[in-house]
Amino acid sequence: MSQWNQVQQLEIKFLEQVDQFYDDNFPMEIRHLLAQWIENQDWEAASNNETMATILLQNLLIQLDEQLGRVSKEKNLLLIHNLKRIRKVLQGKFHGNPMHVAVVISNCLREERRILAAANMPVQGPLEKSLQSSSVSERQRNVEHKVAAIKNSVQMTEQDTKYLEDLQDEFDYRYKTIQTMDQSDKNSAMMNQEVLTLQEMLNSLDFKRKEALSKMTQIIHETDLLMNNMLIEELQDWKRRQQIACIGGPLHNGLDQLQNCFTLLAESLFQLRRQLEKLEEQSTKMTYEGDPIPVQRTHMLERVTFLIYNLFKNSFVVERQPCMPTHPQRPLVLKTLIQFTVKLRLLIKLPELNYQVKVKASIDKNVSTLSNRRFVLCGTNVKAMSIEESSNGSLSVEFRHLQPKEMKSSAGGKGNEGCHMVTEELHSITFETQICLYGLTIDLETSSLPVVMISNVSQLPNAWASIIWYNVSTNDSQNLVFFNNPPPATLSQLLEVMSWQFSSYVGRGLNSDQLNMLAEKLTVQSSYSDGHLTWAKFCKEHLPGKSFTFWTWLEAILDLIKKHILPLWIDGYVMGFVSKEKERLLLKDKMPGTFLLRFSESHLGGITFTWVDHSENGEVRFHSVEPYNKGRLSALPFADILRDYKVIMAENVPENPLKYLYPDIPKDKAFGRHYSSQPCEVSRPTERGGKGYVPSVFIPISTIRSDSMEPHSPSDLLPMSPSVYAVLRENLSPTTIETAMKSPYSAE
C-alpha cells in the first residue's frame, strides 16, 4: 500500500495535521494525482543536488502535463483549471530554485511518515504533546491579534499627528494674520474675538499634543509587553520545535507567521519614531509654557529605539541548521573538508534591506569555551541577504559551499581526532551582520545549534547520538560544555525520538510493542512511560554480554533497513524488535509454517526469521536461522531468500518451511511484489543458459537433524545451479546431502 493510501485511511484528527502542511508550495491535488510517482523519487537527495532537483522539477511538470491531457479527455473543467493554475505557480515559483521544491516535497513526505507513526502509537509522545499544546496555539493567536491591534493604533496616532499639524498650521496662519493687522484694528471687537479663538485653538492644540503623546506612550508600553512576554516566547518555542525537528520530530512551521508579526511591529515602531520626529518639528516651530513634547519626546524616542534594537536582534535566526548534502537526515554533524549548507533569515522583511545586509560566517568565535581543536571555514563565508534568495519571499541568505577545516595544533600535529571524545565535543557556527536603516546602526549576531565535527564517516553514528542527546535534553541552544556532565534523559522521551529515527530515516516508526522491547533492552522494565536513562547507558556502555552499545546496535539496524529491506519495513511486514522469548509465545499456537522476522540481538545489523512446526508426536518446535547480514543480503534480496529458502530435514525432500507471515498472511501475498525475479525451476544438465552455460541461482539451504529438537543453522548462501541440485537429488540419498551441508549452529 502506498504511503498516500495509508494517509487517507487515518482518523480525522491526523488528517487535519496532514492538511496543515499542504499549501501553494506543494498543493494536495498534486500529491494525490501523482502519489506513486512522487513516492518513487529521491527528493531528499535532490534537496541538496541542484542538477538532480532540476531534472525532478522538469519531470514533475511533465507528469502534470500528462495528467492535464488525461483530464482534458474527461472534460473535467474544474480540475483542468486547477491543474493549469498549479503548473503555472510551480514553474514560476521554483524555476530559479529547483532545490526548494525538493525540500518542500521531502518535508511533506517525511511529515506524512511521522504522522503515520504517531497514529500507530498508543498515546501521543511527551515531546510531541508538549509542542502541540492548546495553550501554545492560543498564544499564537493572541500574538497575531495584538500585533494587528498595535498596527491599527499606530495608524490612529498617524492621523492624530496629521491633525495636530493641520491645527498648528491654522493657528500659525491666524496668529500671523493678527500680527499684520493695523494698530487700530487690534483694538476692535473683532480683534478681541480673534484672540479668544486663538486661545481656544492653543488650548485644543495642547490637549491634542498631550492626548497623542499619551496614546503613543500606551503603544510603546503594549509593544514592550508583547515583545517580552509573548513574541519572544513564541520565537523560543519555534527554536525548540526546530531542535526537535532536527532529530526527526514534527516539522517546525510557523516561521512565516513570526516574520509577519516581526515585520508589522518593526513597521509600527519606525512609523511611531517618525511621528515623534514630526512632533519635535512642530514643537520647534511653536512651543509654549507647559508644552508636553520637549518633556516627554526624548524619553519616548529612546524607548522606541531600544525596542527596535531588541526586535532586530531577535529577528536574525538560523532558518535551516547546518547539514551536509551527503547526509540530509543527519543535520548538525559536519565532516572536515566536506561542504555543508545553512540558511539564515531576517524576520523583519523591509524592501530597504534587500541586498544591503551582508552576513559573515565563522566557527568557534568564542574559543575560550571550547576544546583544544580549532577550525576555520573555507569557501565563501560572506554573502548578502536578499528577498530573491527564497521562493517564499523572505529576506534570507543560504551558504552552500562552506567547508570546515581543522587547524594544526601548536605542537604541529593534529588534534585528538579519532578519539571517542571527538563526538562529544560541541562547536558553534556564528553569523554576524550590521543593519544600517533610517539613521540607526544595529549589529546582529546569531549562532547555529551546537554541531559535532568529525574527520571520518565512521564517527558519524556516535556524533549523531550526541546530537540526539543534546537536543532531547536541553532547550539551551549554546551549551557547548554540555557533555562535561550530560544530564539523564527520560526514557519516554528517548523512545519517542527512537521512533522518529525510524519514521524519518526508513519511512516507518515504531509501535508500542517494538518500543517496549527497546525499553527492556535499555532497562529492566517493560514499560516506557517512566524512568530516566544516562548518556553512558545509551551510547558508551556495552549491552550485557555484548561487545557493542545500544546505540551501535540500533544504528546498525537502521542501516540494514535502509540498504536492504526498506520496502518490507515500510509495508510493516518486519516485526523486528521482538525477543526470542516473546516470539515463541506469539508462534506457539499458530499454524505450522508460520514465521516472523526479527532483528538479531547478538549480531550487529542482522535479521533472522523463526518458524514453528510440530513433531510427529505433536510437540511444538521452533526453528531460527543464523542472522543474515549486509554481506549476505548484498548477494541475494531478502524477499527472494524467503521465497527460495529450503530445509533438509531427516529423510524428507528439501522444502520451504515458510508458509504464513505472522499472524496468518500467506507468504506470497505479503512478499510477492518484492520478489526480484520469478522462482527458478530446477533444470536438467542438458538445458543450456546463455553462451552455453547451465543457468545458476543462489539457493539458501538449512539442515536440521532428526535426532535433535534443536535447530541447526543454514549454510552460507551457496551458489548452486538448479541442474546440479537435480542431479544430487537423483543420485544421492538425503542423508548424504545432509552430511555435506552441515555447519555449526549459532544460537539466535
Number of C-alpha atoms within 10 A of each C-alpha: 8 11 18 18 12 12 17 13 11 16 10 10 9 17 15 11 13 19 11 9 19 16 10 11 18 17 15 16 15 17 18 13 13 16 16 15 11 20 16 8 13 14 23 23 20 25 23 23 16 16 13 18 24 20 13 21 23 15 12 19 17 13 17 19 15 12 17 20 13 13 16 13 8 11 11 12 10 9 16 18 11 13 19 13 11 20 18 12 15 19 15 12 19 19 16 14 18 25 24 23 24 27 17 18 20 21 19 18 20 23 23 26 26 25 22 22 20 23 18 16 18 10 10 13 18 14 18 17 11 13 18 12 10 11 11 15 13 10 15 18 11 15 21 16 12 16 23 16 14 21 18 13 17 22 15 15 20 17 14 19 21 15 14 21 17 12 17 20 15 14 20 14 12 16 14 11 11 16 11 9 11 9 10 8 12 16 10 11 10 11 15 13 11 17 16 12 14 18 13 13 17 16 12 15 19 19 14 17 20 16 15 23 23 13 17 22 17 14 22 21 13 15 21 19 12 19 21 14 12 17 25 16 16 21 19 14 17 18 21 20 23 23 24 23 18 23 25 26 23 23 17 18 14 14 17 13 14 22 20 16 21 23 21 20 23 22 18 23 23 17 17 22 22 15 23 23 15 16 22 17 13 17 17 11 11 13 14 9 5 9 16 17 22 14 10 15 18 13 11 19 18 12 17 23 16 13 20 20 19 15 23 20 16 20 22 21 22 23 20 16 22 26 24 22 20 14 15 18 19 22 23 29 25 24 21 18 15 16 21 26 19 22 19 22 23 26 26 24 23 15 11 11 19 16 17 15 21 16 22 17 21 19 18 19 17 10 14 8 13 16 16 13 19 18 20 16 20 15 13 13 16 16 16 18 24 23 20 16 18 20 17 13 13 21 25 26 26 20 20 19 15 22 21 22 17 18 14 13 13 9 7 8 9 13 18 13 16 13 10 13 12 20 24 24 23 27 28 24 19 19 22 17 19 15 16 13 12 10 6 10 11 15 12 17 16 18 21 23 27 24 25 24 27 23 17 11 11 10 20 20 19 22 26 23 19 24 25 22 23 27 20 20 16 16 16 15 16 15 16 20 15 18 17 9 8 17 16 17 19 18 20 21 19 23 22 23 23 20 25 26 24 23 25 24 20 22 25 27 29 24 17 16 16 17 23 20 20 21 20 14 16 19 16 8 14 15 18 23 16 10 13 15 16 17 18 12 16 20 20 16 16 17 20 10 7 13 13 17 17 19 21 21 23 19 18 17 21 17 16 21 24 16 12 18 19 18 18 16 19 20 15 14 16 21 17 20 21 22 17 14 8 11 19 18 10 16 23 17 11 18 17 19 22 25 29 23 20 20 25 24 21 16 19 20 22 23 25 18 21 21 27 23 21 14 10 7 6 8 9 17 17 19 19 22 21 22 24 20 18 19 9 15 20 11 10 18 15 21 23 21 19 19 21 17 20 20 19 23 18 15 14 11 12 18 13 15 20 24 19 21 21 21 13 13 15 16 19 16 10 16 20 15 11 15 16 12 9 9 11 14 9 16 19 16 16 8 11 13 11 7 6 8 10 17 18 17 15 18 22 21 22 25 23 21 17 13 7 8 14 15 20 21 22 25 17 15 18 12 11 14 19 21 20 15 16 14 14 14 14 9 8 10 13 19 15 11 15 19 11 10 17 16 14 9 15 13 13 18
